[in-house]
Amino acid sequence: MKIIYCDSIINPQVIDADYETEQKAAKNAGFETHLLSFEKLEEGNINSAIHFISKKEEKEMALYRGWMVQSKTYELLYNALLQKNIQLINSPKEYEHCHYLPNSYSKIENHTPISNWMKLNDVIDFEEIYKLTNQFGENSIIIKDYVKSEKYHWKEACFIPKASDKDKIKNSVQKFIQLRGKQLNEGLVFRKFEELEFLTQHSKSSLPLTKEFRIFFLNKKIVNIFNYWDEGEYGDTKPDLKKFTQIAQEIDSNFFTMDIAQKIDGEWIIMELGDGQVSGLPDNADKNDFYKNLKKMIY
């Protein structure tokens, strides 16, 4: 199993600084690592992006550990690497399954906030948006695209106190689309806001930080579980992972993350899934332990 990281924009022979400690941990665990150009990848210049990754005589498996890419870009990368006899751990369909919330929602809908969604076209259809938000009544909701929210712009482009407030919805949606820009994925998702166990306020924004954990799964088994946030006191409370391990057996992915959170009534719920290749390790994560566990589970 090889690990493929993003290079530095300045020097294609050097890893992106944000993944430097991960690469060291991977090498310490015995993994062979390679670099690709994320800049070329985003441009669609796939052959240039993987220029420094050599072709193998026999097929070998690989993990991509880098920045998020849209599903069509991932498919191009997947197919180009196959031409070099390198197969990423998740197929394009498996990548999309966890990367886009609507694709995996049916697998987790009994354990996650009520959600609905719509594809976006060039013209924003607010009447269609209001039909979706009306389904939440007077409840609070949040906005995201199929992958990400603008949670660090909590008040302006993420949280809506009342789903019946059309003016607030319109302003928030417009701001959200503006902030996401070219990075907007597929469409809009509206989710019921759940009261979660409060930790603290984010030191650089008004975002309320809540008791959340990120679980990495490989082949349906837990690799590691990490505190989602680096701020706030988590205390000794730990989730019972049995329910989430059972749910993981139904997820159509070989390597993925499951973000879970505790509601104020004590119930643990799933916030979202993510493809494990593009899900970040929190700053608090023991990266050496993570890659040692990966190595043990792969070999």
Helices and strands as residue ranges (DSSP letters): E 2-6, G 17-19, H 20-28, E 32-36, H 38-43, H 46-49, E 60-65, H 71-82, E 86-88, H 92-99, H 101-108, G 109-111, E 115-119, H 126-134, E 141-144, G 151-153, H 154-157, E 159-160, H 166-180, G 181-183, E 187-192, E 198-201, E 208-210, E 212-218, E 221-227, H 242-248, E 255-262, E 268-275, H 287-298
